[in-house]
Amino acid sequence: MSNLLDIEGLERRELEHYLELAESFAEVQTRSIPKVPVLRGKTVVLAFFEDSTRTRMSFDLAARRLSADVVNFAVSSSSTTKGESLRDTVETISAMGVDGIVVRHSSSGAPQRITEWTDAAVINAGDGWHQHPTQALLDCYTIRRRLGSLEGKQIAICGDIKHSRVARSNIAAFTKLGAEVTVVGPRTLMPADLAAWPVRYSPGIDEIIGDLDVAYMLRIQQERQGAPLFPSVREYRSLYGLTRARAERLPARALIMHPGPVNRGVELDPEVMDDERTVVLDQVTAGVSVRMAVLYRLLGPGQFDETSKPPETSLAELAASTASSEPVGESPAAENVTSTDSASGEVATSFDALTSEVAV
Ligand code: NCD
């Protein structure tokens, strides 16, 4: 069983394969019934041991849009509050027969440990300061969609690099895809081993802002810091925030990104949130397509190997193989949609056909 634990473990080709697959799933999401039957009969558990809104909802929607059954595990109402260990919790979930476990945990390395206690595919939805691989994939996807490619692009990641799993995953993914990354922020928010990272360092943002293709702003993570690492939020904004004045110096082609949740008026000024270069909501939209791609690859028939075909081919085969199975339509709107492929008896060859099967 494959897992998705970090970006380092992915070859460039695998990363690109996820992004290509996500393109296909993005197209599905524009349909009136954005659902395909590829994970029918599979069960995905969302085991979030740390707070999350967008990542949890995004995985939840992604799994449902692939027709998987989804079980939500809320820590506040679970037996972990009664002292159950992570291992016992995972073994209990596994014993119920699940195919995938999506894990968010405040301890770095927790998803890796969980792989030792379950046969289900484990997907890291953020572990401590360590990694957040689906965030990196959705960010790469958003940049590719807007700028065509990451090759040679100048990307600044600004803020609390030291405590950020998003920074670690994104630096790995951006550089694998050919971008040049500069990390920006006070020394107190940089990791001790920065020299070993494949990045440049700039203590200020003003020196480099005029040459950027992407300004990636990180959230100030009070909850992951111990004592405050900078004097005040107001000072942070004046030195590192993307203020309106700074945004004016950013090239017209550039993108403004943030993983969310945004502290408005700290990392991004409210006016900058509305700037047409700001793609924060595109990132959120991309998250669902990318997570569909990840779930499909790990739980469905889309497992990666060096000889695997382009997604279009394998999806076409998949469509053909599901063309004769009974429909799983759940939406009342389904009645209004006709399936030309099955009506004409032709072999389904595209996502259209797959969606039609759901819609009948
Ligand atoms: C990030 C996270 O939780 O790691 N947010 C997210 O997944 N949308 C970044 C953050 O918390 O700042």
Boltz pocket constraint, residues with backbone or C-beta under 6 A from the ligand:
constraints:
  - pocket:
      binder: B
      contacts: [[A, 51], [A, 54], [A, 55], [A, 125], [A, 126], [A, 132], [A, 135], [A, 165], [A, 166], [A, 218], [A, 219], [A, 221], [A, 259], [A, 260], [A, 261]]
      max_distance: 6.0
